[in-house]
């Protein structure tokens, strides 16, 4: 059985979305960031299997630089 992706959802300021996207894209193959509600500023970070601990550490560090409020969100992306 395949390990499933893990999704983390955050509310962030629009001005910080580009910064986060730029940083997270540097970790190619570990995650995919996308906007799920542009009006409210909700992003989804889909973490690939095997990288959850690494990405959680990175997100904690990014949270020291950018206000990232963890939120509950339900969609089908991480329900494979």
PDB file with SEQRES, HELIX, SHEET and CRYST1 records, atoms N, CA, C and O in Angstrom:
SEQRES   1 A   80  UNK UNK UNK UNK UNK UNK UNK UNK UNK UNK UNK UNK UNK          
SEQRES   2 A   80  UNK UNK UNK UNK UNK UNK UNK UNK UNK UNK UNK UNK UNK          
SEQRES   3 A   80  UNK UNK UNK UNK UNK UNK UNK UNK UNK UNK UNK UNK UNK          
SEQRES   4 A   80  UNK UNK UNK UNK UNK UNK UNK UNK UNK UNK UNK UNK UNK          
SEQRES   5 A   80  UNK UNK UNK UNK UNK UNK UNK UNK UNK UNK UNK UNK UNK          
SEQRES   6 A   80  UNK UNK UNK UNK UNK UNK UNK UNK UNK UNK UNK UNK UNK          
SEQRES   7 A   80  UNK UNK                                                      
HELIX    1 AA1 UNK A   14  UNK A   25  1                                  12    
HELIX    2 AA2 UNK A   52  UNK A   62  1                                  11    
SHEET    1 AA1 4 UNK A  31  UNK A  37  0                                        
SHEET    2 AA1 4 UNK A  42  UNK A  47 -1                                        
SHEET    3 AA1 4 UNK A   6  UNK A  11 -1                                        
SHEET    4 AA1 4 UNK A  69  UNK A  70 -1                                        
CRYST1    1.000    1.000    1.000  90.00  90.00  90.00 P 1           1          
ATOM      1  N   UNK A   1       0.841  -1.185   0.000  1.00  0.00           N  
ATOM      2  CA  UNK A   1       0.000   0.000   0.000  1.00  0.00           C  
ATOM      3  C   UNK A   1       0.885   1.247   0.000  1.00  0.00           C  
ATOM      4  O   UNK A   1       1.901   1.295   0.694  1.00  0.00           O  
ATOM      5  N   UNK A   2       0.506   2.221  -0.757  1.00  0.00           N  
ATOM      6  CA  UNK A   2       1.262   3.463  -0.866  1.00  0.00           C  
ATOM      7  C   UNK A   2       0.943   4.397   0.299  1.00  0.00           C  
ATOM      8  O   UNK A   2      -0.195   4.499   0.756  1.00  0.00           O  
ATOM      9  N   UNK A   3       1.985   5.066   0.754  1.00  0.00           N  
ATOM     10  CA  UNK A   3       1.799   6.077   1.783  1.00  0.00           C  
ATOM     11  C   UNK A   3       1.119   7.295   1.164  1.00  0.00           C  
ATOM     12  O   UNK A   3       1.446   7.688   0.044  1.00  0.00           O  
ATOM     13  N   UNK A   4       0.192   7.882   1.874  1.00  0.00           N  
ATOM     14  CA  UNK A   4      -0.571   9.006   1.342  1.00  0.00           C  
ATOM     15  C   UNK A   4       0.142  10.336   1.592  1.00  0.00           C  
ATOM     16  O   UNK A   4       0.928  10.476   2.530  1.00  0.00           O  
ATOM     17  N   UNK A   5      -0.153  11.300   0.731  1.00  0.00           N  
ATOM     18  CA  UNK A   5       0.322  12.662   0.963  1.00  0.00           C  
ATOM     19  C   UNK A   5      -0.349  13.195   2.222  1.00  0.00           C  
ATOM     20  O   UNK A   5      -1.441  12.772   2.600  1.00  0.00           O  
ATOM     21  N   UNK A   6       0.334  14.128   2.850  1.00  0.00           N  
ATOM     22  CA  UNK A   6      -0.213  14.817   4.015  1.00  0.00           C  
ATOM     23  C   UNK A   6      -0.385  16.271   3.636  1.00  0.00           C  
ATOM     24  O   UNK A   6       0.530  16.876   3.078  1.00  0.00           O  
ATOM     25  N   UNK A   7      -1.533  16.838   3.925  1.00  0.00           N  
ATOM     26  CA  UNK A   7      -1.764  18.245   3.596  1.00  0.00           C  
ATOM     27  C   UNK A   7      -1.828  19.081   4.865  1.00  0.00           C  
ATOM     28  O   UNK A   7      -2.428  18.694   5.868  1.00  0.00           O  
ATOM     29  N   UNK A   8      -1.193  20.231   4.785  1.00  0.00           N  
ATOM     30  CA  UNK A   8      -1.251  21.234   5.842  1.00  0.00           C  
ATOM     31  C   UNK A   8      -1.883  22.475   5.213  1.00  0.00           C  
ATOM     32  O   UNK A   8      -1.570  22.835   4.079  1.00  0.00           O  
ATOM     33  N   UNK A   9      -2.770  23.122   5.958  1.00  0.00           N  
ATOM     34  CA  UNK A   9      -3.471  24.307   5.466  1.00  0.00           C  
ATOM     35  C   UNK A   9      -3.150  25.482   6.377  1.00  0.00           C  
ATOM     36  O   UNK A   9      -3.127  25.356   7.601  1.00  0.00           O  
ATOM     37  N   UNK A  10      -2.903  26.627   5.751  1.00  0.00           N  
ATOM     38  CA  UNK A  10      -2.553  27.828   6.498  1.00  0.00           C  
ATOM     39  C   UNK A  10      -3.260  29.039   5.918  1.00  0.00           C  
ATOM     40  O   UNK A  10      -3.490  29.137   4.713  1.00  0.00           O  
ATOM     41  N   UNK A  11      -3.594  29.949   6.802  1.00  0.00           N  
ATOM     42  CA  UNK A  11      -4.067  31.261   6.371  1.00  0.00           C  
ATOM     43  C   UNK A  11      -2.852  32.181   6.424  1.00  0.00           C  
ATOM     44  O   UNK A  11      -2.188  32.300   7.454  1.00  0.00           O  
ATOM     45  N   UNK A  12      -2.572  32.832   5.285  1.00  0.00           N  
ATOM     46  CA  UNK A  12      -1.417  33.726   5.193  1.00  0.00           C  
ATOM     47  C   UNK A  12      -1.825  35.008   4.484  1.00  0.00           C  
ATOM     48  O   UNK A  12      -2.802  35.036   3.735  1.00  0.00           O  
ATOM     49  N   UNK A  13      -1.070  36.061   4.730  1.00  0.00           N  
ATOM     50  CA  UNK A  13      -1.307  37.321   4.032  1.00  0.00           C  
ATOM     51  C   UNK A  13      -0.955  37.138   2.560  1.00  0.00           C  
ATOM     52  O   UNK A  13      -0.020  36.411   2.225  1.00  0.00           O  
ATOM     53  N   UNK A  14      -1.696  37.791   1.696  1.00  0.00           N  
ATOM     54  CA  UNK A  14      -1.447  37.683   0.261  1.00  0.00           C  
ATOM     55  C   UNK A  14      -0.011  38.049  -0.080  1.00  0.00           C  
ATOM     56  O   UNK A  14       0.591  37.431  -0.959  1.00  0.00           O  
ATOM     57  N   UNK A  15       0.544  39.037   0.595  1.00  0.00           N  
ATOM     58  CA  UNK A  15       1.912  39.472   0.294  1.00  0.00           C  
ATOM     59  C   UNK A  15       2.937  38.381   0.599  1.00  0.00           C  
ATOM     60  O   UNK A  15       4.043  38.406   0.060  1.00  0.00           O  
ATOM     61  N   UNK A  16       2.581  37.426   1.456  1.00  0.00           N  
ATOM     62  CA  UNK A  16       3.514  36.361   1.834  1.00  0.00           C  
ATOM     63  C   UNK A  16       3.390  35.113   0.957  1.00  0.00           C  
ATOM     64  O   UNK A  16       4.258  34.241   1.005  1.00  0.00           O  
ATOM     65  N   UNK A  17       2.337  35.018   0.167  1.00  0.00           N  
ATOM     66  CA  UNK A  17       2.127  33.823  -0.661  1.00  0.00           C  
ATOM     67  C   UNK A  17       3.260  33.606  -1.656  1.00  0.00           C  
ATOM     68  O   UNK A  17       3.728  32.481  -1.830  1.00  0.00           O  
ATOM     69  N   UNK A  18       3.697  34.665  -2.301  1.00  0.00           N  
ATOM     70  CA  UNK A  18       4.754  34.536  -3.304  1.00  0.00           C  
ATOM     71  C   UNK A  18       6.066  34.122  -2.633  1.00  0.00           C  
ATOM     72  O   UNK A  18       6.785  33.264  -3.147  1.00  0.00           O  
ATOM     73  N   UNK A  19       6.375  34.728  -1.494  1.00  0.00           N  
ATOM     74  CA  UNK A  19       7.581  34.368  -0.754  1.00  0.00           C  
ATOM     75  C   UNK A  19       7.558  32.885  -0.380  1.00  0.00           C  
ATOM     76  O   UNK A  19       8.537  32.172  -0.601  1.00  0.00           O  
ATOM     77  N   UNK A  20       6.445  32.423   0.182  1.00  0.00           N  
ATOM     78  CA  UNK A  20       6.341  31.020   0.571  1.00  0.00           C  
ATOM     79  C   UNK A  20       6.459  30.094  -0.634  1.00  0.00           C  
ATOM     80  O   UNK A  20       7.143  29.073  -0.571  1.00  0.00           O  
ATOM     81  N   UNK A  21       5.799  30.445  -1.721  1.00  0.00           N  
ATOM     82  CA  UNK A  21       5.860  29.632  -2.942  1.00  0.00           C  
ATOM     83  C   UNK A  21       7.298  29.517  -3.427  1.00  0.00           C  
ATOM     84  O   UNK A  21       7.748  28.434  -3.802  1.00  0.00           O  
ATOM     85  N   UNK A  22       8.018  30.635  -3.421  1.00  0.00           N  
ATOM     86  CA  UNK A  22       9.410  30.660  -3.868  1.00  0.00           C  
ATOM     87  C   UNK A  22      10.270  29.742  -2.995  1.00  0.00           C  
ATOM     88  O   UNK A  22      11.045  28.940  -3.517  1.00  0.00           O  
ATOM     89  N   UNK A  23      10.141  29.854  -1.691  1.00  0.00           N  
ATOM     90  CA  UNK A  23      10.939  29.032  -0.774  1.00  0.00           C  
ATOM     91  C   UNK A  23      10.575  27.556  -0.912  1.00  0.00           C  
ATOM     92  O   UNK A  23      11.457  26.703  -1.006  1.00  0.00           O  
ATOM     93  N   UNK A  24       9.285  27.258  -0.925  1.00  0.00           N  
ATOM     94  CA  UNK A  24       8.859  25.858  -0.975  1.00  0.00           C  
ATOM     95  C   UNK A  24       9.196  25.191  -2.305  1.00  0.00           C  
ATOM     96  O   UNK A  24       9.433  23.983  -2.340  1.00  0.00           O  
ATOM     97  N   UNK A  25       9.223  25.947  -3.392  1.00  0.00           N  
ATOM     98  CA  UNK A  25       9.607  25.376  -4.685  1.00  0.00           C  
ATOM     99  C   UNK A  25      11.068  24.945  -4.696  1.00  0.00           C  
ATOM    100  O   UNK A  25      11.451  24.078  -5.481  1.00  0.00           O  
ATOM    101  N   UNK A  26      11.881  25.537  -3.840  1.00  0.00           N  
ATOM    102  CA  UNK A  26      13.289  25.144  -3.744  1.00  0.00           C  
ATOM    103  C   UNK A  26      13.412  23.710  -3.207  1.00  0.00           C  
ATOM    104  O   UNK A  26      14.427  23.047  -3.420  1.00  0.00           O  
ATOM    105  N   UNK A  27      12.380  23.246  -2.516  1.00  0.00           N  
ATOM    106  CA  UNK A  27      12.363  21.889  -1.985  1.00  0.00           C  
ATOM    107  C   UNK A  27      11.577  20.983  -2.934  1.00  0.00           C  
ATOM    108  O   UNK A  27      10.645  20.288  -2.531  1.00  0.00           O  
ATOM    109  N   UNK A  28      11.975  21.013  -4.186  1.00  0.00           N  
ATOM    110  CA  UNK A  28      11.307  20.284  -5.261  1.00  0.00           C  
ATOM    111  C   UNK A  28      11.213  18.795  -4.939  1.00  0.00           C  
ATOM    112  O   UNK A  28      12.182  18.181  -4.491  1.00  0.00           O  
ATOM    113  N   UNK A  29      10.061  18.241  -5.168  1.00  0.00           N  
ATOM    114  CA  UNK A  29       9.836  16.823  -4.937  1.00  0.00           C  
ATOM    115  C   UNK A  29       9.378  16.502  -3.524  1.00  0.00           C  
ATOM    116  O   UNK A  29       8.966  15.377  -3.242  1.00  0.00           O  
ATOM    117  N   UNK A  30       9.449  17.490  -2.632  1.00  0.00           N  
ATOM    118  CA  UNK A  30       9.038  17.257  -1.247  1.00  0.00           C  
ATOM    119  C   UNK A  30       7.622  17.734  -0.978  1.00  0.00           C  
ATOM    120  O   UNK A  30       6.942  17.209  -0.097  1.00  0.00           O  
ATOM    121  N   UNK A  31       7.171  18.736  -1.741  1.00  0.00           N  
ATOM    122  CA  UNK A  31       5.869  19.338  -1.469  1.00  0.00           C  
ATOM    123  C   UNK A  31       5.341  20.053  -2.693  1.00  0.00           C  
ATOM    124  O   UNK A  31       6.066  20.308  -3.655  1.00  0.00           O  
ATOM    125  N   UNK A  32       4.065  20.368  -2.633  1.00  0.00           N  
ATOM    126  CA  UNK A  32       3.421  21.203  -3.643  1.00  0.00           C  
ATOM    127  C   UNK A  32       2.543  22.194  -2.891  1.00  0.00           C  
ATOM    128  O   UNK A  32       1.673  21.803  -2.112  1.00  0.00           O  
ATOM    129  N   UNK A  33       2.782  23.484  -3.132  1.00  0.00           N  
ATOM    130  CA  UNK A  33       1.957  24.508  -2.502  1.00  0.00           C  
ATOM    131  C   UNK A  33       0.952  25.024  -3.518  1.00  0.00           C  
ATOM    132  O   UNK A  33       1.293  25.264  -4.676  1.00  0.00           O  
ATOM    133  N   UNK A  34      -0.264  25.190  -3.087  1.00  0.00           N  
ATOM    134  CA  UNK A  34      -1.280  25.784  -3.959  1.00  0.00           C  
ATOM    135  C   UNK A  34      -2.244  26.613  -3.109  1.00  0.00           C  
ATOM    136  O   UNK A  34      -2.374  26.416  -1.900  1.00  0.00           O  
ATOM    137  N   UNK A  35      -2.904  27.533  -3.779  1.00  0.00           N  
ATOM    138  CA  UNK A  35      -3.882  28.391  -3.121  1.00  0.00           C  
ATOM    139  C   UNK A  35      -5.248  27.726  -3.239  1.00  0.00           C  
ATOM    140  O   UNK A  35      -5.673  27.363  -4.336  1.00  0.00           O  
ATOM    141  N   UNK A  36      -5.935  27.566  -2.114  1.00  0.00           N  
ATOM    142  CA  UNK A  36      -7.263  26.947  -2.155  1.00  0.00           C  
ATOM    143  C   UNK A  36      -8.371  27.979  -1.995  1.00  0.00           C  
ATOM    144  O   UNK A  36      -9.505  27.734  -2.407  1.00  0.00           O  
ATOM    145  N   UNK A  37      -8.062  29.126  -1.403  1.00  0.00           N  
ATOM    146  CA  UNK A  37      -9.035  30.217  -1.286  1.00  0.00           C  
ATOM    147  C   UNK A  37      -8.269  31.533  -1.312  1.00  0.00           C  
ATOM    148  O   UNK A  37      -7.783  32.009  -0.286  1.00  0.00           O  
ATOM    149  N   UNK A  38      -8.172  32.104  -2.492  1.00  0.00           N  
ATOM    150  CA  UNK A  38      -7.396  33.333  -2.668  1.00  0.00           C  
ATOM    151  C   UNK A  38      -8.004  34.516  -1.918  1.00  0.00           C  
ATOM    152  O   UNK A  38      -7.280  35.376  -1.416  1.00  0.00           O  
ATOM    153  N   UNK A  39      -9.319  34.559  -1.843  1.00  0.00           N  
ATOM    154  CA  UNK A  39      -9.997  35.678  -1.180  1.00  0.00           C  
ATOM    155  C   UNK A  39      -9.633  35.748   0.305  1.00  0.00           C  
ATOM    156  O   UNK A  39      -9.374  36.825   0.841  1.00  0.00           O  
ATOM    157  N   UNK A  40      -9.617  34.589   0.957  1.00  0.00           N  
ATOM    158  CA  UNK A  40      -9.325  34.522   2.390  1.00  0.00           C  
ATOM    159  C   UNK A  40      -7.831  34.384   2.659  1.00  0.00           C  
ATOM    160  O   UNK A  40      -7.359  34.751   3.735  1.00  0.00           O  
ATOM    161  N   UNK A  41      -7.081  33.854   1.686  1.00  0.00           N  
ATOM    162  CA  UNK A  41      -5.647  33.651   1.858  1.00  0.00           C  
ATOM    163  C   UNK A  41      -5.298  32.291   2.423  1.00  0.00           C  
ATOM    164  O   UNK A  41      -4.396  32.169   3.253  1.00  0.00           O  
ATOM    165  N   UNK A  42      -6.014  31.263   1.973  1.00  0.00           N  
ATOM    166  CA  UNK A  42      -5.752  29.906   2.454  1.00  0.00           C  
ATOM    167  C   UNK A  42      -4.886  29.177   1.429  1.00  0.00           C  
ATOM    168  O   UNK A  42      -5.205  29.119   0.241  1.00  0.00           O  
ATOM    169  N   UNK A  43      -3.771  28.617   1.932  1.00  0.00           N  
ATOM    170  CA  UNK A  43      -2.904  27.815   1.070  1.00  0.00           C  
ATOM    171  C   UNK A  43      -2.896  26.379   1.572  1.00  0.00           C  
ATOM    172  O   UNK A  43      -3.131  26.101   2.748  1.00  0.00           O  
ATOM    173  N   UNK A  44      -2.616  25.474   0.632  1.00  0.00           N  
ATOM    174  CA  UNK A  44      -2.462  24.056   0.960  1.00  0.00           C  
ATOM    175  C   UNK A  44      -1.022  23.683   0.627  1.00  0.00           C  
ATOM    176  O   UNK A  44      -0.511  24.016  -0.442  1.00  0.00           O  
ATOM    177  N   UNK A  45      -0.389  22.997   1.545  1.00  0.00           N  
ATOM    178  CA  UNK A  45       0.929  22.446   1.281  1.00  0.00           C  
ATOM    179  C   UNK A  45       0.783  20.933   1.348  1.00  0.00           C  
ATOM    180  O   UNK A  45       0.613  20.352   2.421  1.00  0.00           O  
ATOM    181  N   UNK A  46       0.855  20.310   0.179  1.00  0.00           N  
ATOM    182  CA  UNK A  46       0.748  18.854   0.076  1.00  0.00           C  
ATOM    183  C   UNK A  46       2.163  18.295   0.200  1.00  0.00           C  
ATOM    184  O   UNK A  46       3.037  18.592  -0.615  1.00  0.00           O  
ATOM    185  N   UNK A  47       2.369  17.492   1.220  1.00  0.00           N  
ATOM    186  CA  UNK A  47       3.696  16.959   1.523  1.00  0.00           C  
ATOM    187  C   UNK A  47       3.775  15.518   1.037  1.00  0.00           C  
ATOM    188  O   UNK A  47       2.914  14.693   1.342  1.00  0.00           O  
ATOM    189  N   UNK A  48       4.826  15.237   0.274  1.00  0.00           N  
ATOM    190  CA  UNK A  48       5.003  13.908  -0.280  1.00  0.00           C  
ATOM    191  C   UNK A  48       5.398  12.911   0.812  1.00  0.00           C  
ATOM    192  O   UNK A  48       6.052  13.278   1.788  1.00  0.00           O  
ATOM    193  N   UNK A  49       5.002  11.666   0.640  1.00  0.00           N  
ATOM    194  CA  UNK A  49       5.351  10.640   1.627  1.00  0.00           C  
ATOM    195  C   UNK A  49       6.861  10.611   1.887  1.00  0.00           C  
ATOM    196  O   UNK A  49       7.667  10.741   0.965  1.00  0.00           O  
ATOM    197  N   UNK A  50       7.217  10.442   3.135  1.00  0.00           N  
ATOM    198  CA  UNK A  50       8.616  10.360   3.512  1.00  0.00           C  
ATOM    199  C   UNK A  50       9.246  11.686   3.886  1.00  0.00           C  
ATOM    200  O   UNK A  50      10.363  11.715   4.402  1.00  0.00           O  
ATOM    201  N   UNK A  51       8.544  12.791   3.631  1.00  0.00           N  
ATOM    202  CA  UNK A  51       9.104  14.115   3.897  1.00  0.00           C  
ATOM    203  C   UNK A  51       8.327  14.910   4.945  1.00  0.00           C  
ATOM    204  O   UNK A  51       8.587  16.098   5.135  1.00  0.00           O  
ATOM    205  N   UNK A  52       7.385  14.276   5.621  1.00  0.00           N  
ATOM    206  CA  UNK A  52       6.515  14.993   6.558  1.00  0.00           C  
ATOM    207  C   UNK A  52       7.321  15.650   7.681  1.00  0.00           C  
ATOM    208  O   UNK A  52       7.120  16.827   7.979  1.00  0.00           O  
ATOM    209  N   UNK A  53       8.224  14.904   8.299  1.00  0.00           N  
ATOM    210  CA  UNK A  53       9.009  15.465   9.398  1.00  0.00           C  
ATOM    211  C   UNK A  53       9.883  16.629   8.932  1.00  0.00           C  
ATOM    212  O   UNK A  53       9.960  17.661   9.598  1.00  0.00           O  
ATOM    213  N   UNK A  54      10.540  16.455   7.781  1.00  0.00           N  
ATOM    214  CA  UNK A  54      11.387  17.519   7.238  1.00  0.00           C  
ATOM    215  C   UNK A  54      10.574  18.773   6.928  1.00  0.00           C  
ATOM    216  O   UNK A  54      10.988  19.885   7.257  1.00  0.00           O  
ATOM    217  N   UNK A  55       9.424  18.591   6.300  1.00  0.00           N  
ATOM    218  CA  UNK A  55       8.597  19.731   5.934  1.00  0.00           C  
ATOM    219  C   UNK A  55       7.979  20.394   7.164  1.00  0.00           C  
ATOM    220  O   UNK A  55       7.856  21.618   7.206  1.00  0.00           O  
ATOM    221  N   UNK A  56       7.593  19.607   8.159  1.00  0.00           N  
ATOM    222  CA  UNK A  56       7.069  20.206   9.381  1.00  0.00           C  
ATOM    223  C   UNK A  56       8.127  21.080  10.048  1.00  0.00           C  
ATOM    224  O   UNK A  56       7.806  22.144  10.577  1.00  0.00           O  
ATOM    225  N   UNK A  57       9.387  20.640  10.029  1.00  0.00           N  
ATOM    226  CA  UNK A  57      10.480  21.450  10.565  1.00  0.00           C  
ATOM    227  C   UNK A  57      10.665  22.727   9.777  1.00  0.00           C  
ATOM    228  O   UNK A  57      10.841  23.801  10.353  1.00  0.00           O  
ATOM    229  N   UNK A  58      10.626  22.613   8.442  1.00  0.00           N  
ATOM    230  CA  UNK A  58      10.759  23.793   7.587  1.00  0.00           C  
ATOM    231  C   UNK A  58       9.601  24.756   7.808  1.00  0.00           C  
ATOM    232  O   UNK A  58       9.814  25.965   7.895  1.00  0.00           O  
ATOM    233  N   UNK A  59       8.387  24.244   7.899  1.00  0.00           N  
ATOM    234  CA  UNK A  59       7.218  25.104   8.110  1.00  0.00           C  
ATOM    235  C   UNK A  59       7.289  25.811   9.460  1.00  0.00           C  
ATOM    236  O   UNK A  59       6.871  26.962   9.588  1.00  0.00           O  
ATOM    237  N   UNK A  60       7.817  25.121  10.460  1.00  0.00           N  
ATOM    238  CA  UNK A  60       7.982  25.763  11.776  1.00  0.00           C  
ATOM    239  C   UNK A  60       8.973  26.925  11.676  1.00  0.00           C  
ATOM    240  O   UNK A  60       8.753  27.983  12.267  1.00  0.00           O  
ATOM    241  N   UNK A  61      10.053  26.730  10.935  1.00  0.00           N  
ATOM    242  CA  UNK A  61      11.035  27.811  10.753  1.00  0.00           C  
ATOM    243  C   UNK A  61      10.447  28.963   9.941  1.00  0.00           C  
ATOM    244  O   UNK A  61      10.655  30.129  10.277  1.00  0.00           O  
ATOM    245  N   UNK A  62       9.717  28.644   8.880  1.00  0.00           N  
ATOM    246  CA  UNK A  62       9.084  29.688   8.076  1.00  0.00           C  
ATOM    247  C   UNK A  62       8.067  30.468   8.902  1.00  0.00           C  
ATOM    248  O   UNK A  62       7.888  31.670   8.708  1.00  0.00           O  
ATOM    249  N   UNK A  63       7.409  29.779   9.819  1.00  0.00           N  
ATOM    250  CA  UNK A  63       6.433  30.429  10.685  1.00  0.00           C  
ATOM    251  C   UNK A  63       7.045  31.483  11.594  1.00  0.00           C  
ATOM    252  O   UNK A  63       6.329  32.326  12.133  1.00  0.00           O  
ATOM    253  N   UNK A  64       8.356  31.444  11.769  1.00  0.00           N  
ATOM    254  CA  UNK A  64       9.048  32.471  12.551  1.00  0.00           C  
ATOM    255  C   UNK A  64       9.237  33.753  11.743  1.00  0.00           C  
ATOM    256  O   UNK A  64       9.438  34.827  12.310  1.00  0.00           O  
ATOM    257  N   UNK A  65       9.170  33.637  10.415  1.00  0.00           N  
ATOM    258  CA  UNK A  65       9.373  34.780   9.518  1.00  0.00           C  
ATOM    259  C   UNK A  65       8.071  35.312   8.939  1.00  0.00           C  
ATOM    260  O   UNK A  65       7.948  36.498   8.631  1.00  0.00           O  
ATOM    261  N   UNK A  66       7.107  34.419   8.798  1.00  0.00           N  
ATOM    262  CA  UNK A  66       5.837  34.745   8.137  1.00  0.00           C  
ATOM    263  C   UNK A  66       4.702  34.289   9.042  1.00  0.00           C  
ATOM    264  O   UNK A  66       4.758  33.195   9.604  1.00  0.00           O  
ATOM    265  N   UNK A  67       3.683  35.110   9.187  1.00  0.00           N  
ATOM    266  CA  UNK A  67       2.520  34.722   9.976  1.00  0.00           C  
ATOM    267  C   UNK A  67       1.723  33.679   9.197  1.00  0.00           C  
ATOM    268  O   UNK A  67       1.072  33.988   8.200  1.00  0.00           O  
ATOM    269  N   UNK A  68       1.790  32.444   9.673  1.00  0.00           N  
ATOM    270  CA  UNK A  68       1.099  31.320   9.043  1.00  0.00           C  
ATOM    271  C   UNK A  68       0.176  30.702  10.081  1.00  0.00           C  
ATOM    272  O   UNK A  68       0.621  29.970  10.965  1.00  0.00           O  
ATOM    273  N   UNK A  69      -1.108  31.000   9.969  1.00  0.00           N  
ATOM    274  CA  UNK A  69      -2.087  30.465  10.917  1.00  0.00           C  
ATOM    275  C   UNK A  69      -2.613  29.128  10.402  1.00  0.00           C  
ATOM    276  O   UNK A  69      -3.255  29.070   9.354  1.00  0.00           O  
ATOM    277  N   UNK A  70      -2.341  28.065  11.135  1.00  0.00           N  
ATOM    278  CA  UNK A  70      -2.822  26.750  10.754  1.00  0.00           C  
ATOM    279  C   UNK A  70      -4.352  26.741  10.805  1.00  0.00           C  
ATOM    280  O   UNK A  70      -4.945  27.209  11.777  1.00  0.00           O  
ATOM    281  N   UNK A  71      -4.992  26.206   9.753  1.00  0.00           N  
ATOM    282  CA  UNK A  71      -6.448  26.157   9.685  1.00  0.00           C  
ATOM    283  C   UNK A  71      -6.905  24.766   9.272  1.00  0.00           C  
ATOM    284  O   UNK A  71      -6.153  23.999   8.670  1.00  0.00           O  
ATOM    285  N   UNK A  72      -8.142  24.460   9.605  1.00  0.00           N  
ATOM    286  CA  UNK A  72      -8.774  23.221   9.147  1.00  0.00           C  
ATOM    287  C   UNK A  72      -9.388  23.481   7.777  1.00  0.00           C  
ATOM    288  O   UNK A  72     -10.040  24.505   7.571  1.00  0.00           O  
ATOM    289  N   UNK A  73      -9.185  22.571   6.855  1.00  0.00           N  
ATOM    290  CA  UNK A  73      -9.766  22.704   5.519  1.00  0.00           C  
ATOM    291  C   UNK A  73      -9.962  21.291   4.988  1.00  0.00           C  
ATOM    292  O   UNK A  73      -9.127  20.418   5.228  1.00  0.00           O  
ATOM    293  N   UNK A  74     -11.027  21.063   4.289  1.00  0.00           N  
ATOM    294  CA  UNK A  74     -11.306  19.726   3.778  1.00  0.00           C  
ATOM    295  C   UNK A  74     -11.488  19.791   2.267  1.00  0.00           C  
ATOM    296  O   UNK A  74     -12.337  20.515   1.746  1.00  0.00           O  
ATOM    297  N   UNK A  75     -10.662  19.009   1.585  1.00  0.00           N  
ATOM    298  CA  UNK A  75     -10.813  18.858   0.142  1.00  0.00           C  
ATOM    299  C   UNK A  75     -10.398  17.443  -0.223  1.00  0.00           C  
ATOM    300  O   UNK A  75     -10.023  16.658   0.648  1.00  0.00           O  
ATOM    301  N   UNK A  76     -10.463  17.118  -1.493  1.00  0.00           N  
ATOM    302  CA  UNK A  76     -10.191  15.756  -1.933  1.00  0.00           C  
ATOM    303  C   UNK A  76      -8.733  15.513  -2.341  1.00  0.00           C  
ATOM    304  O   UNK A  76      -8.357  14.379  -2.634  1.00  0.00           O  
ATOM    305  N   UNK A  77      -7.918  16.559  -2.361  1.00  0.00           N  
ATOM    306  CA  UNK A  77      -6.545  16.429  -2.846  1.00  0.00           C  
ATOM    307  C   UNK A  77      -5.752  15.403  -2.042  1.00  0.00           C  
ATOM    308  O   UNK A  77      -5.050  14.583  -2.633  1.00  0.00           O  
ATOM    309  N   UNK A  78      -5.841  15.423  -0.744  1.00  0.00           N  
ATOM    310  CA  UNK A  78      -5.062  14.495   0.084  1.00  0.00           C  
ATOM    311  C   UNK A  78      -5.854  13.275   0.500  1.00  0.00           C  
ATOM    312  O   UNK A  78      -5.521  12.630   1.494  1.00  0.00           O  
ATOM    313  N   UNK A  79      -6.890  12.949  -0.239  1.00  0.00           N  
ATOM    314  CA  UNK A  79      -7.725  11.797   0.099  1.00  0.00           C  
ATOM    315  C   UNK A  79      -7.567  10.680  -0.922  1.00  0.00           C  
ATOM    316  O   UNK A  79      -8.527   9.968  -1.215  1.00  0.00           O  
ATOM    317  N   UNK A  80      -6.373  10.521  -1.461  1.00  0.00           N  
ATOM    318  CA  UNK A  80      -6.154   9.494  -2.497  1.00  0.00           C  
ATOM    319  C   UNK A  80      -6.308   8.110  -1.945  1.00  0.00           C  
ATOM    320  O   UNK A  80      -6.159   7.133  -2.678  1.00  0.00           O  
TER     321      UNK A  80                                                      
END                                                                             
